[in-house]
Amino acid sequence: MKRILYCLIYVPFYLFSLLPLRLHYCISSFISFVLSKIFHYRYGVVNINIARSFPDLKYKAVKDIASGFYEYMSDVMVEALWAYTASPEKITRLQKVSNPEVLSEIVAAHGKAIVVMAHKGNWELIGGLAGNPDTRPASHYGNTDFVIAYRKLANPVMDRLMYTIRHAGFKKFRNGGDIVESAELFRYMVRNRDKNKIYFMIADQSSSRSKLIADFLHQKTCVFNGPEYLATKMDIPVVYLSSSRSRRGEYVVEYKVIAERPAETARGEITAKYMKMLEEDIKSEPYSWLWSHKRWKKKIKDGDEGLIFI
């Protein structure tokens, strides 16, 4: 039954992917209208998250950010679908890296790097950063493989579909390596400790189990500390990936070093720096972050036992 359902979803998805990107954007505008105006998809969550994160904004400004978010989110969706069948050359045109030397120098010196990023820009286009050096100067990383960590979806059909999308897109590129489930990543890193790898991790998910608490966007926030844990255990340098959208269909990526020697850092230091960098990025371009996630479900009090405020 799952296989039949998967095929029923996959076939129209594949045909949809073959459409030109310009047509995808026309469809995206329609999707944005339906999600925001008709279905009101997580409308309350989006507006409350924005209002609490920017308490000084007027009602209209909050609504404008929310409207921009729905348009942006719809573009991310169609760009990911389009990239499934698009050529590597076309995918690489969507992202420009302003300072590729930052990551390449870290890899040259240490052989490895952990790149932490957020649900900002278009995280589904990470594979394009591993593009052929003939078409993208930003990928001059020698024989270093790119590895993407992902969190398994609860729905098995959608999980298989998303894995198919990401895996196919990733393997198009010269440095495309493996896609590894987050729960298995540490074991994978240990097995490959002697190999050159660049690990990409999204680290802005809701993490109610974490004991690390950051003051993030005017709210006490449980922060995901997986990258810090892995970096300090394996002593792998950590680099922040900042992604912004200069215009529709064009993202600008900038690398910033968080810690070159993680084993020498204090607990929470790497995560605190990451959260600060992300907060600055969100403030500079608020619409292009995934506001529909319920990141502040857990209510935190200063007297809560066992918490570490960073």
C-alpha positions, 0 to 999 in steps of 0.5 A, spaced: 500 500 500 505 504 501 509 503 495 502 504 491 501 511 495 508 513 493 507 512 486 501 516 486 505 522 489 511 521 485 509 520 478 505 527 478 511 530 482 516 528 477 512 531 471 511 537 475 519 537 476 520 538 468 516 544 468 521 551 466 523 554 473 519 561 470 513 557 470 514 554 477 514 561 480 507 562 477 505 556 480 508 558 487 504 565 487 498 561 486 500 556 492 502 562 496 495 565 495 492 558 497 496 557 503 495 564 506 488 566 504 484 560 503 487 555 508 490 559 513 496 554 513 499 555 520 497 562 520 496 563 527 503 560 529 506 564 523 504 571 526 505 569 533 512 567 532 513 574 528 510 578 533 513 575 539 520 575 535 519 583 533 515 586 539 517 593 537 513 592 530 506 594 529 501 590 526 501 592 519 509 590 519 508 583 522 503 582 517 507 584 511 513 579 514 508 574 514 505 575 507 513 575 505 514 569 508 508 565 505 511 567 498 518 565 500 516 558 503 512 557 496 518 559 492 522 554 496 518 548 495 517 549 487 525 550 487 526 544 491 521 540 486 524 543 480 531 542 482 530 534 482 530 534 474 534 540 473 541 540 470 547 541 475 549 547 471 542 550 472 542 549 480 548 552 481 546 558 478 541 559 484 546 560 489 552 564 489 558 564 494 561 570 496 567 568 500 568 560 498 575 561 501 573 561 508 571 554 507 576 551 503 582 554 507 578 550 513 578 544 509 585 545 507 588 545 514 583 540 517 581 536 512 574 536 515 568 541 517 561 541 520 557 547 516 551 549 520 545 552 517 538 554 518 531 553 515 533 560 511 535 561 504 533 555 500 536 549 505 534 544 499 539 546 494 545 545 499 547 540 493 549 545 489 554 548 493 558 541 491 557 543 484 563 542 479 568 547 480 568 548 472 561 551 473 562 554 480 569 556 483 566 556 490 567 548 490 574 548 490 575 543 495 579 537 492 576 530 493 572 532 499 565 529 500 559 533 502 555 529 507 548 532 509 545 530 515 537 529 515 531 528 520 527 522 518 520 524 517 514 521 521 510 519 515 514 513 511 511 515 504 513 523 505 520 521 508 521 516 502 519 522 497 524 527 500 530 522 501 529 521 493 529 528 492 535 530 496 539 524 494 538 525 487 539 532 487 546 531 491 548 525 487 549 530 481 555 533 483 562 532 483 563 532 491 556 529 492 557 524 498 552 521 503 545 523 506 545 520 513 540 520 518 541 525 524 541 519 529 546 515 525 551 521 524 556 520 530 557 513 528 558 515 521 563 520 523 567 515 527 567 510 521 570 516 516 574 519 521 580 518 516 576 521 510 576 528 508 568 530 509 564 536 509 558 535 514 552 540 513 547 540 518 541 544 519 540 546 527 534 551 528 529 545 529 525 545 536 529 541 541 525 541 547 530 535 550 536 540 550 538 543 556 542 549 553 537 555 553 539 561 549 536 568 549 533 568 542 529 573 538 527 576 545 525 569 547 528 563 552 529 558 547 531 550 547 537 550 542 539 544 538 546 542 540 547 536 536 553 540 531 556 542 538 556 535 541 559 532 534 564 538 533 567 537 540 567 530 540 571 529 534 574 536 534 572 538 527 572 545 525 565 549 525 563 554 520 556 558 519 552 558 513 549 564 512 544 564 506 540 570 504 535 571 498 538 577 493 532 576 489 527 571 486 531 565 484 538 568 487 541 566 493 547 569 496 551 564 501 557 567 506 561 562 510 563 565 517 568 561 522 565 559 529 570 555 532 576 552 529 578 548 535 572 546 538 575 541 543 578 547 546 571 551 547 566 551 553 560 548 553 555 552 549 560 556 546 559 554 539 551 553 540 551 560 542 555 563 537 551 560 532 544 562 535 547 569 535 549 569 528 542 566 526 539 571 529 542 577 526 541 574 519 533 573 521 533 580 523 536 583 517 531 579 512 526 576 517 521 574 511 526 568 509 526 564 515 521 558 517 516 561 521 511 556 521 515 551 525 513 551 533 520 552 536 517 555 542 512 550 545 516 549 551 515 554 556 522 555 560 523 558 567 529 561 570 528 556 576 528 550 572 532 545 574 538 542 570 538 548 564 544 551 562 543 558 559 548 560 554 
